[in-house]
Amino acid sequence: MNILVINCGSSSLKFQLINSDSEEVLAKGLCERIGIEGSRLVYQPEGGEKEVTTAPMPNHTHAVRMVLDALVNENTGVIKSLDEVGVVGHRIVHGGEKFAGSTIITDEVIEAIKECNDLAPLHNPANLIGIDACREHMPDTPMVGVFDTAFHQTMPEKAFIYGLPYEYYEKYKVRRYGFHGTSHSYVSKRAAEILNKPYDSLKTIVCHLGNGASICAVKNGVSVDTSMGLTPLEGLIMGTRSGDIDPAIMEFIAEKENMNINEVMDVLNKKSGVFGVTGTTSDFRDIMDAKERGDKRAELALDVFSYRVVKYIGAYTAAMNGVDTIVFTAGLGENNGYVREKICESLGYLGIKIDKAQNDKKEDERIISTSDSKVKVMVIATNEELKIARETLELIK
C-alpha cells in the first residue's frame, strides 16, 4: 500500500509518499510560502533530481493539488493514478485530552480537532486545511490523524498539572500536553533498536533541537515528562520562542511598552528566543557563522540555549532516577556538533564522555560517546513522516 503523509504548517506543506511494504520513500517534497508571494513546490522522486516549480499557491487546497499533480506527472511522477494512494496520514499538532492515539478522520473527529484550535492557534487550523484539501481532491481515500500530543498522554498527573487553581484544569483543560511526540516516540524506539535493548527497560532523554525545540523523558517505553506545555511556547529557548520565563515579565513589558496581551504574546512567540538574543537571526547556521566572526551576542545565544538544555537533562535524569541514553535529533541536534559537545561538557557528573571523532561525523545514526561512557549519547535523524506512515498503516489494518 502507498501512504501519502501530509504535514501542513501555516504557510507550508511537507509530504512523502511511502510504500508501506518496503518503507521506501517513493517521492517527497515541500510547498513553501503558501498564500505568500514567491510560493514554490520542491519535489523529488525516488532516485531523481529535485524539481523546483515556482507558481502561485493562494491556499493549501491549491498546494495539495500541485502535490498530487506532481505525483502522477507523466514524466517524473511515481504513480499512474491517485487510486494508487491507499490512505493519507496527516500530522496534527494538538489533540488535547481527546486523542491518546491516532484515529480515522471523520466529521466528528474534525469537530473535536477544531475544539483544540485555541490550544494551538498557529498549527491546528493549518492541519485542518490540509485535511479538507485532501478530502476535496481524494474524497474516497481514507484519512488518518496522527497527533503530536498523543505520545505524551502517558504523563502522570504530577508532571502535567500546573500550580494554578485546579478549576482551570477542570473547566478548560489547562495542563501540560507536550509536542513533537511523533519525533520523540520514533527516536526513543530507534535508540533501543540500535542499542539492542528492550524498549521498556530503558531510561531515555530525547533532545529534539531545532527552530522549535523540546526535551522528553521516556521511561520504560512511555513519555513521563516533556518540556513544552499547554502550548509549544514553554520549555527551551527556541528559534523565536522565549521558552520558560517569569510570568510577571508579561505584565511588566506590557506596562513599559504599552502593549496588550496579544502583542506581548506575539513578542514571546515570534521575536524572542535566540532571535531575540542575537537581534538578527533565528537560524542556528547563521548564528554559528556569526560566532566564528567574533559576534558576542551570537555566542551568548548559543550559551543560553545550551545551558537551558543542560538544565532540562539534569531535571529529567532526576525525575527518572537515572538515565541510560541521551539522544540528539532534529535539525540542530543532528547537525551541530559544537552545540552537542557544549551540552555534554556539563554532563560529566553523569559519567558522560564524548568521542570527538564520532561527534564530528555526519552520519544519520551513530553513538557519539566513548565505549567507557556511563551513559550512551547518540545522534539519530528523526523521521516523523515514517512514524506517521507506520501509525497510519497500523490503524488501517
C-alpha positions in Angstrom: 0.0 0.0 0.0 1.2 3.5 -0.8 0.7 6.0 2.1 0.7 9.8 1.5 1.9 11.7 4.5 0.9 15.3 4.8 2.4 17.8 7.3 0.8 21.2 7.0 2.1 24.4 8.6 0.6 27.8 8.4 2.3 28.6 5.1 4.0 25.3 4.2 3.2 21.7 3.4 5.7 18.8 3.7 4.8 15.5 2.1 6.2 12.0 1.5 4.7 9.1 -0.5 5.8 5.9 1.2 5.4 2.3 0.2 4.2 0.6 3.4 5.7 -2.9 2.5 9.3 -1.7 1.9 9.0 1.6 3.8 10.7 3.1 0.7 10.1 6.8 0.1 8.8 7.0 -3.5 8.7 10.8 -3.5 9.0 13.7 -1.1 8.8 17.4 -1.2 7.8 20.7 0.2 5.4 23.5 -0.7 6.7 26.8 0.6 5.2 30.3 1.1 1.6 29.2 0.6 -0.5 32.3 0.3 2.6 34.5 0.1 4.4 35.9 -3.0 7.1 33.7 -4.2 5.5 30.3 -3.4 7.1 27.2 -4.8 6.9 23.4 -4.9 10.1 21.4 -4.3 9.5 17.8 -5.5 11.9 14.9 -5.6 11.0 11.5 -6.9 13.0 8.4 -5.8 16.3 8.3 -7.4 15.6 11.6 -9.3 16.7 15.2 -9.1 14.9 17.8 -7.1 12.5 19.8 -9.2 11.6 23.4 -8.2 8.3 24.8 -9.5 7.6 28.5 -8.7 3.9 29.2 -9.1 1.2 31.0 -7.1 -0.3 28.9 -4.3 -3.1 31.1 -2.9 -4.2 28.4 -0.4 -3.5 24.9 0.9 -6.1 23.4 -1.4 -4.1 24.7 -4.4 -0.9 23.4 -2.8 -2.3 19.9 -2.3 -3.5 19.9 -6.0 0.1 20.7 -7.1 1.5 17.9 -5.0 -1.0 15.4 -6.4 -0.3 16.5 -9.9 3.4 16.1 -9.4 2.9 12.5 -8.1 1.1 11.5 -11.2 3.1 13.5 -13.7 3.8 11.6 -16.9 7.5 12.3 -16.8 8.6 12.4 -13.2 5.6 11.1 -11.3 5.9 7.9 -9.3 2.3 6.6 -9.6 -0.1 6.5 -12.6 -3.2 7.4 -10.7 -4.3 8.7 -7.3 -6.1 5.4 -6.9 -2.7 4.0 -6.0 -2.7 6.0 -2.8 -4.3 3.8 -0.2 -4.5 6.2 2.7 -3.4 9.7 3.7 -1.8 10.2 7.1 -2.0 13.8 8.5 0.2 15.3 11.2 -2.0 17.1 13.7 -0.3 19.2 16.4 -2.8 19.4 19.2 -5.3 16.7 20.2 -5.8 17.8 23.8 -7.0 15.1 26.1 -9.4 13.9 23.3 -6.8 11.8 21.5 -4.4 9.5 23.1 -3.5 7.8 19.8 -4.0 8.1 16.1 -7.5 8.0 14.7 -9.5 7.6 11.4 -10.6 11.1 10.4 -14.4 11.6 10.3 -16.6 14.6 10.5 -16.9 14.1 14.3 -13.1 13.9 14.6 -12.7 17.1 12.7 -15.1 18.9 15.1 -13.1 17.5 18.0 -9.9 18.8 16.5 -11.5 22.2 16.0 -12.2 22.3 19.7 -8.5 22.2 20.3 -7.8 25.1 18.0 -7.5 27.7 20.8 -4.7 25.5 22.3 -2.7 25.6 19.1 -4.0 28.6 17.0 -0.9 28.6 14.7 -0.9 24.9 13.9 -4.3 23.1 14.2 -6.2 25.4 11.7 -3.4 24.7 9.1 -3.6 21.0 9.8 -7.4 21.1 9.2 -7.0 23.0 6.0 -4.7 20.2 4.8 -7.2 17.6 5.7 -10.0 19.5 3.9 -7.9 19.9 0.8 -7.1 16.2 0.6 -10.7 15.2 1.2 -11.8 17.5 -1.6 -9.3 16.1 -4.1 -9.4 12.4 -2.8 -13.0 12.0 -1.4 -12.9 8.2 -1.4 -9.4 7.8 0.2 -9.4 7.2 4.0 -7.6 9.8 6.1 -5.9 9.3 9.4 -4.8 11.9 12.0 -1.6 11.4 14.0 -1.3 13.7 16.9 1.9 15.4 18.2 0.4 15.4 21.7 -0.7 11.7 21.8 2.7 10.2 22.9 2.7 12.4 26.0 -0.7 11.3 27.2 1.1 8.8 29.4 2.5 11.6 31.6 1.4 11.2 35.3 -0.7 13.9 36.9 2.2 15.2 38.9 4.0 16.0 35.6 1.2 17.7 33.7 -0.8 19.6 36.4 0.2 23.3 36.8 0.3 25.1 40.1 -2.9 27.0 39.2 -6.4 26.8 40.6 -7.5 23.2 39.8 -10.8 24.5 38.4 -8.9 25.8 35.3 -7.9 22.2 34.5 -11.5 21.0 35.2 -13.1 23.7 33.1 -10.6 24.5 30.4 -8.1 21.5 30.5 -5.2 23.8 31.3 -2.3 21.4 31.7 1.0 20.3 30.2 0.4 18.5 26.9 3.8 18.5 25.2 4.6 18.4 21.4 7.0 16.7 19.0 5.5 13.4 20.3 5.8 11.7 16.9 9.6 12.5 16.8 10.2 11.6 20.5 8.4 8.3 20.0 10.3 7.4 16.8 13.7 8.4 18.1 13.4 6.7 21.5 12.3 3.4 19.9 15.1 3.6 17.3 17.7 4.2 20.1 16.6 0.9 21.8 16.8 -0.9 18.5 20.4 0.4 17.8 21.5 -0.5 21.3 19.7 -3.9 21.0 17.9 -3.2 24.3 14.3 -3.8 25.2 12.4 -0.5 24.8 10.6 -0.9 28.1 13.8 -1.3 30.0 15.5 2.0 29.1 15.5 5.5 30.6 16.0 7.8 27.6 16.2 11.5 27.2 15.4 12.7 23.7 16.6 16.2 22.8 14.6 17.4 19.7 16.6 20.5 18.9 15.6 22.7 16.0 13.9 26.0 15.4 11.2 24.5 17.6 12.8 22.5 20.4 11.7 20.2 23.2 13.1 17.5 25.5 11.3 14.4 26.6 11.9 11.9 29.4 11.0 8.4 28.2 11.0 5.8 30.9 10.3 2.1 30.2 8.8 3.0 26.8 6.4 5.8 27.8 6.7 9.6 28.0 6.8 10.7 31.6 7.6 14.3 31.2 8.4 16.8 28.4 9.5 20.5 28.2 6.7 22.0 26.1 3.4 22.7 27.9 -0.1 23.8 27.2 1.4 25.3 24.0 4.7 25.0 22.3 5.9 28.2 24.0 7.0 26.6 27.2 10.4 25.0 27.9 13.6 25.5 26.0 14.7 28.8 24.4 14.0 28.2 20.7 14.4 30.0 17.4 11.9 32.8 18.1 10.1 31.5 21.2 11.1 32.6 24.7 10.7 29.3 26.4 10.4 29.4 30.2 10.1 32.9 31.7 8.9 34.5 34.9 5.2 35.1 34.1 5.3 38.5 35.7 7.5 39.7 32.8 4.4 39.7 30.7 2.7 42.4 32.8 6.0 44.3 33.2 6.7 44.5 29.5 3.0 45.3 28.7 3.1 48.3 31.0 6.6 49.5 29.9 5.9 49.1 26.2 2.2 50.0 26.3 1.2 46.6 24.8 -1.9 44.4 25.2 -1.7 40.7 25.9 -1.9 39.7 22.3 1.1 42.0 21.5 3.1 40.6 24.3 2.3 37.0 23.2 3.4 37.9 19.7 6.8 39.0 21.1 7.2 35.8 23.1 6.3 33.6 20.2 7.9 35.4 17.2 10.5 37.9 18.4 12.2 36.1 21.3 14.4 33.0 21.7 17.8 33.1 20.0 16.4 35.6 17.6 15.7 37.9 20.5 19.2 37.4 22.0 21.1 37.9 18.7 18.8 40.6 17.4 19.4 39.4 13.9 18.5 35.8 13.2 16.9 32.6 14.4 18.8 30.4 12.1 21.5 28.5 14.1 23.7 28.2 11.0 23.8 32.0 10.7 24.4 32.2 14.5 27.3 29.7 14.3 28.9 31.8 11.4 28.5 35.0 13.4 30.1 33.4 16.4 33.1 32.4 14.3 33.4 36.1 13.3 33.5 37.1 16.9 29.9 38.2 17.4 29.5 38.1 21.2 25.7 38.1 21.1 25.7 35.1 18.8 28.0 33.3 21.2 25.7 34.3 24.1 22.7 32.9 22.2 24.4 29.5 21.8 25.5 29.6 25.5 22.0 30.4 26.7 20.4 27.8 24.5 22.9 25.1 25.5 22.6 25.9 29.2 18.8 25.5 29.1 19.2 22.1 27.5 21.7 21.0 30.2 19.2 22.1 33.0 16.4 20.0 31.5 18.6 17.0 31.0 19.6 17.2 34.7 16.0 17.6 35.7 14.8 14.6 33.8 17.7 12.5 34.9 16.5 13.2 38.5 12.8 12.7 37.6 13.6 9.2 36.2 16.2 8.4 38.9 18.8 7.9 36.3 19.3 7.8 32.5 20.7 5.2 30.2 20.9 7.1 27.0 20.6 10.7 25.7 19.7 11.2 22.1 20.1 14.3 19.9 17.7 14.8 17.0 16.1 17.3 14.6 17.9 20.0 12.5 20.2 21.4 15.2 20.5 18.2 17.2 21.6 16.2 14.2 23.9 18.6 12.5 25.6 20.8 15.1 28.5 19.1 16.8 29.6 22.2 18.6 26.3 22.5 20.5 26.2 18.8 21.3 29.7 18.9 22.7 29.0 22.1 24.6 25.9 20.5 26.2 27.8 17.3 27.1 30.7 19.1 28.7 28.3 20.0 31.5 27.2 16.4 32.0 30.4 14.9 33.2 28.9 14.2 36.6 26.8 11.5 34.8 30.0 9.8 33.6 29.5 11.0 30.0 32.5 11.1 27.7 32.2 12.2 24.1 34.1 10.7 21.2 35.1 13.8 19.3 35.7 11.9 16.0 32.2 10.3 16.2 30.6 13.6 17.2 32.2 15.4 14.2 30.8 12.8 11.6 27.7 13.5 9.5 26.1 10.1 9.6 22.3 9.9 10.3 22.7 7.4 13.2 25.6 6.9 15.5 26.8 6.6 19.1 29.0 9.7 19.9 30.0 8.7 23.4 33.1 6.7 24.2 32.9 2.9 25.0 33.6 3.6 28.7 30.9 6.4 28.9 28.4 5.5 31.6 25.6 7.0 29.6 25.2 6.3 25.9 25.0 9.5 23.9 23.6 9.2 20.4 22.6 11.1 17.2 19.5 9.8 15.4 17.9 11.5 12.5 14.2 11.9 13.2 11.7 10.6 10.7 8.3 11.8 11.7 6.9 11.0 8.2 7.8 7.3 8.6 6.4 7.2 12.1 3.1 8.8 10.8 3.1 6.2 8.0 3.6 3.3 10.4 0.8 4.5 12.7 -1.5 5.1 9.8 -0.9 1.6 8.4 -1.5 0.0 11.8 -4.8 1.8 12.2 -6.0 0.9 8.7 -5.1 -2.7 9.3 
